[in-house]
């Protein structure tokens, strides 16, 4: 059973990474070819995905999806997750793509696991293992080569893309760590669904979903839903 769960977890992680990469590439197309606003896409992605996930959760668990709003600690937790975690991980990543490209943004954001590993090492008050040190060093070195092409005094990407990419790594780390207790209590579909809705509603005050910017063609429909 443990082996099956581990295998299932690995498959889900790989699938999520695949779809996240596809999402980044499609977002780059929307920004660069169709001039769609980063802020508009963030709002619409959060709201549409959040509503869809919440409906899926309702079909599976019924009115239990609303019980998360009966406990003060859970309300505070999911609200922080939605505003800081969801907006943090989504908008910074899309902004990094806007100012750079999907590949660079994805690599920079996935410095997040380095931050997560460092956090849990500090919390456990222990020294890192050799494997952890190796993984962190390789991740940092690979990122260094990506953003400098091996030249210490220059950046091969714009400063804006680099800064947004680093912020997205911190956003990913927070997004991963902060909702741990919520996920154990309520499950991922409920927590992520409500988190996206909260993030989308809050971000709507920055850029309402009805204020579309860019060009919309038939192909845009396919790209958007990807």
Secondary structure, 3 states (H helix, E strand, C coil): CHHHHHHHHHHHHHHHHHHHHHHHHHHHHHHHHHCCCHHHHHHHHHHHHHHHHHHHHHHHHHHHHHHHHHCHHHHHHHHHHHHHHHHHHHHHHHHHHHHCCHHHHHHHHCCHHHHHHHHHHHHHCCCCCHHHHHHHHHHHHHHHHHHHCCCCCCCCCCHHHHHHHHHHHHHHHHHHHCCHHHHHHHCHHHHHHHHHHHHHHHHHCCCCCCCCCCCCCHHHHHHHHC
